[in-house]
Amino acid sequence: MIAECEKISTYFDSVTTDFQTYFVIAEGDTVVVSGTGAFLRNGKRFSLISACEVYEFNQAGQIVKIKSFCIEENK
């Protein structure tokens, strides 16, 4: 898991991002975040996604599970 996170971190270092949050819903030990993410390189957008993230927390408030759903939109 750590290696995958490091790989993702390296990718995000190579692009500029513009994330917009549309809504956040919290219920019990679960939080859902919905929004979009635009990815830019050299000032030009090369990807746009709609995303929904579901975070589950334990009793100590630590994230124990993440589900991520992304749909690439028209560029």
HUURHU-V236143 format. One record per run of one state. SS is the DSSP state (~ for helix, > for strand, _ for the rest). FROM is the first residue (numbers start at 1). LEN is the number of residues. If there is no record, write none. Layout:
# HUURHU-V236143
SS,FROM,LEN  SS,FROM,LEN
This chain:
# HUURHU-V236143
_,1,1  ~,2,12  _,14,2  >,16,12  _,28,2  >,30,12  _,42,2  >,44,14  _,58,5  >,63,10  _,73,3
